[in-house]
Amino acid sequence: MQNSDTTKYIIRVRINAEGVVEKPDVVGAVFGQTEGLLGEDLDLRNLQKTGRIGRIEVNIESKAGKSSGTVLIPSSLDKVETAILAAAVETIDRVGPCVAEITVEKVEDVRATKRKQIINRAKHVLSDKFDHGIPGGQEITESVRQAVRVEKITSYGEESLPAGPNILNSDAVLIVEGRADVMNLLRYGIKNAVAVEGTNVPLTIGELSKKKTVTVFLDGDRGGDLILKELLQTADIDYVARAPDGKGVEELTQKEIVKALRNKVPVEQAIEGGSDRRTKSSKRKILRWKPTKKENELKEYAEELNGTLSAKLLNSGKKVIKEVAVRDLANVLKESDNVTGVVFDGVITQRILDIAAEKNLEYLVGVKLGNIVKRPLSVKVLTTSDL
């Protein structure tokens, strides 16, 4: 990129267009649709002429009549001006003749990258260039000393996701949001974490979740809520742990990390609050089944289970085959045969519904409905309030 010696930040933008577009179309849209939007001082053309904005890099591909890719905008403006510029780029709604969606994925601090390079080089100097002793006293040497103790971060899958060195060997894994989260966990000896790197969850994560016991460890903010929602639709999640409200995993202390992981909850209970936020229209989409008089035993089962956080697996004669804890329901149901229905003291989630459909269950009875995105038509859904 141009002016790399003065670049402070790089705005990384994701673009999705409903049609075939090329690099010149994207660059034209960036300049054309932001022209005059922020005034003369922050006009992109003027900023580029004066060297405060570098050459815009576009990487875009077209497939099946749609285009997607990334746009990199180097900036030597200050943090506030760069943030305003990034927000302005998100207002672009067309590229060429096509409707488009522009989303800022992140703003990278180039100076932070240089600091990491300095630390890495200093580690090499510390281990190879000194014959006796360790230089002490200054803050930078303490940072280097700490970095030496941290396991080297690795990559996982086709997407080269940031991960700890034990991600393949461990039976259980942690899914976190970003590379910084993985690094912080490594700092405290947790080596089985992998990062999704944004809300667009990679396919690799879905495949990994089928083989491992998965705990999602997310930031205590709305971003964490959004990633959890997508993971529930694309991966097989077992437990959910959250950082304290307003904090990110990358900034937690060892004590806070241990406490958060100890307080993890089964995924079915973690999303219980999501059912209250569904719209009336989405509630109407759930297939409801009203029991007949001959099905009073289901009500009896539900009353027996009230407050136990347990589940009963029933056969075609509505006899109990097995009783398990709700947290184990998903795994047990996958491995069970001759199950016709389930009554349990928990939230009916998308994951449980999907498994019920795969196992050809006739009905599913729970305390309430969770955040259901898609419904299998073959499964009858009933809550205890309907009995």
N, C-alpha and C positions, 0 to 999 in steps of 0.2 A: 504493500500500500504506500501511497505517497505520504511524505512528511512523517515517516515512521519515527523520526527522532523527536518530534514534538507531540505525537499522539498520546493523549491521556486515557481515552476511553474508546472502546469499540462497541457500537450498538449492533446487536445481533437480532435480526428480524426474520420471522417466519412468514412466508407468503403462500397462500393457496388460491388458485384462480379457477373459475368454472369455464375453462376453455384453454386453448393452446396459446401461450404467450412466450416471448423471447426476451433476452436480456435488455435490448434497447427499449422494449415496451415498459419494463419494470423501472428502468432508470428515468425514462420520460415521465412515468406516473409519479415517481418520487419528487422530481423537480416541479412538474407541472401542477400537481394537486396541493403542494405546500406553498406555492408561490403566493406571496402577499398575505399568507395566513398569520404569520408571526411578526410582521413588520419588517422594515428594511434591515435592522440590526441582526435578525436571525434568519434572513432569507438564505436559502441553501446555495443559490448561485453566487451570491456575494461572499458567503463564508468560504466557498471553495476557491474563489478567485484570490482571497486573502490568505489561503492556506490553513484556515482554521477547521476546515473539513477536508479530509483526504478523498482519494478516488473511491467511489462506491463500487464494491465488488458484489456481483450477482451470480449465484449458482442455482439454476432452475432446470427442471426436467419435466417433460410432458409424457403422460401415460393415460391411456383410455379416455382421451379427450379432455383431461384435466392437467393442470400444471401446479407444481409445488417446488419449493426450494427455500434458500436463505439469502438474505441481503446483509452485507457488512458495511457499516458506515463508521469510519474512523473520525474521532473528534478530539480537538485540542481545546475545546471550550471547558468551562468549569462544570462541576457536577450538576448544578441547578439548570444551567443552559442546556447541557446534554440531555437531561431528563425531559425538559420541555420539547426539545427536538425529537426525542424518541416518541413522546406522546403525539406529536404532530404527525409523524409518519403513520401511526396507527389509524389516522382519520382517512387514509386512502381507501376507497371502496371500489375502484375500478382500475384495471390494468389493460390498456388498449381497449378493445371492445368487450372485455369480459368482466363480470362481477368478481371481485377478489376480496379476500380477508387478510389483513395484515396484523400480525401479533408480534410484539417485542418479547423475545425469549429471555434475554438478559443483556445487561450492560457490563462488559468486562473492563476491569481496571487494569490497564496495561502496566502501570507501575507496580501493582501487586504481583503480576507475573514476573517482572524483573526482580522483585524482592525474593521471590521463590527461587529464581535462578541464582541469585547471590547466596542464598542459604545452601542450596545444593552444591555450589562450587566451594563454599566455605567448609562444608562437610568433607569434601574431598581433600581440601588443603589441610584440615585438622587431622585427618587420619593418615595422610601420606607424606605431608611436607614437614611435620614436626617430629624430631627425634626424641625429645624429652619434654614431659610435662604438657600441660594444656594452658593456653593463654586465658587468663581470667579477668574478672572485674567488670567487663562491659556487657551491656544488655544483649548485643548481637551474638556474643559467644554463648550465652545461655540459650538463645533460640536455636543455635546450631546444635548444642548439646542435646536439647530436647528432641530435635529433628532426627538425630542419630538413633534415638531409642525407638522411634516410630517405625513399624514395619513398612516396607515399600508397598505402595498401592499398585494393584494390578488391573487388568481389564478383563471383561467377561463377555462372551457372546459375539455375534456378528456386528453388533453396534458398538463394541469396545466400551462397555459400560464400566465406570469406575467401581472397583470391588476390592475386598480384602483378600489376602492370600489363601484363606481357608474356605472360600466360597464353594469350591468343588468337593472338598472332602467332608464338610460338615453336613450332618443330617438336618440341621435347622439353620435357616438364614434370616437375616434382617433386610428388609427392603426400606431404603431411605430415599430422600428426595434428590440430593446432589452430592457432588464429589467432596465438598467440604464436610458433609456429614460423615462420609466414609473415613476421611482423614481424622476427624475428631474421635471417632470410635476406635480407630487404630491406635491413637495416642494412649488410650486406656486399655489396650490389650484385646479389644473385640475385633476379630479378624474375619468374621463371616457375613459382612454387610455388602450390599450391592445397591447402586443408585439408579433411579429411573431417569434422572436428568430431565425433569420437566413433567407437564401433565399429559404429554403424549406417550403413554406407557408402551415400551417396546415389546414386540412379540416374544423376545427372549425371556422376559420376566414371566409371561404366561406359561411358557414351557417349563421354566425352572420351578414354578410354584406347584406343578403337578408331581414333582419328584421329592420335594422337601417340605418340612414343616415350616411354614412361613409366618413371620411376625412383621407387620408393617409398623415402622417407627417414624412418625411424622412430626412436623413442626406444629406448634400450638397456635396456628392461625388459619384463616380461611383457605389459604393455598393448600394446607394439609388436608382440609375437608374435600377440596376438589380432587386432589390426587387419590384420596381414599375412595371417592365415588367411582372414579375410572378404574381403579384396581379391582373393585368389587365386580365390575362388568367384564374384566379381561383376565383376571388371575384367580387362583384358588388360595384364598387367604384364610389362615387359621386364627391369628391373634392380631390385636391392634394395641400399640403403645403410643402415647402422645407426649411431647414435650410440654412443660408448663405453658399456660396461656401467654401469648406474646413472645415466646422464645423459640429459637430454632435449634435443631439437634446439634448443629455445628458449634454452638456457643455454650453448650451444657458442660458443667463440671462432672467429674467422675461420680460424685455422690448423686447428682441429679439424674445421670444416665442410669445408674443402678436402680434408683427409686422408680423411674419411669418404666423400666423393663419388668420390675417386680410387680408393678400395678397393671400390666397388660391384661386385656380382657378378651374373651372369645369374640370373634367377629360378629356373631349374631347379636350379642349384647351391645357392642360398640355402636351399631347403627340404629339402635332402637329409637332414638330421638328423631331419626330421619323421616319416620312415617307421618309425623304431624305436619311436615312441611310440604307434603304432596298436595297438588291442586285437586279440586273436586273432579275435574275431568280425568285425571290419572287414576283416581280411586274408582271411577266408574268402569275403567278398563279391566279391573281385576274380576275374574270370573268368580261369582259367589254361588255357594251351594247351600240351600236350606235343608236341614235334616228332616227326616220323617219320624214318626213316632217310634218306629222300630230301631231307630239309631240312638236311643237314649243312653246306651252304654258309652258312647263317645263323650257325652256330657259327664258321665260318672268318672271316666278316665281323666277328663280335664280337671274335675274337682279334686281328684286324688293327687294330681300333679301340681296343683296350685301352690306356688311358693317353694317348690323343690328344685327348680331348674333342671328337671329331668325330662326324659322322653320315653314314650312307649311305642314300640314297633309292632304292628298288628298284622295278622294274616287275613285271608279272605273271609274267615268266620268271625272276624273282629276279636280274636283271642290274642293275648299278649305273647309275642315271640321273645322279645328282649326289652329290657329297660336300661337306658344309658343316661349319662349326664348330657345336657344340651351342648356343652362345649365339644363333646365327642360325636355328636349326632351325624355331622357331615361325613366323617371318616367311616363310622360304623355302617351308615346307610349305603355307602359305596360298595362295601364288602359283603352286604347281606343279600340273601335271596329269599324268594317267597314272601316278600313284604308287600302288603296291599295298601296300607295306610299308616300314618304317623300322627300321634297326638303328643304335643310337647309344650312345656312351660317356657316359651320363649317367643322371639319375633320371627315371623315368616319372612325370610330374606330371599333375594334373587338367587343366591348360591344354593339354598336348600330347595327352592323351586326347580332349579335346573337339574339337581341331582334326582329329585323326585320324578321328573319327566324321563330322565335317562333310565331309571329303574322301573318305569311303567307303573308308578303308584296311582291309585284311584283318587285318593283324597289326602289332604294335609290340614291338620288342625293346630293352630297356635294361639298365642295370647293376642297378638295384633299383627298387622301387616307392616313390613319395613318398606324401604325405598325400592319398589319394584319397577324395573324398566321394561322388561318383556315378560310375558306370561305364557306358559305352555297350556294349550287348550285342553290337553288330555288330563290335567290334574284339577280336581275340585278343591277350591280353597275356602276354608272356614275359620273364623276366629271364635274364641270362647264366648264372646258377647253375643254371638248369633245362635248359640245353643239354647 
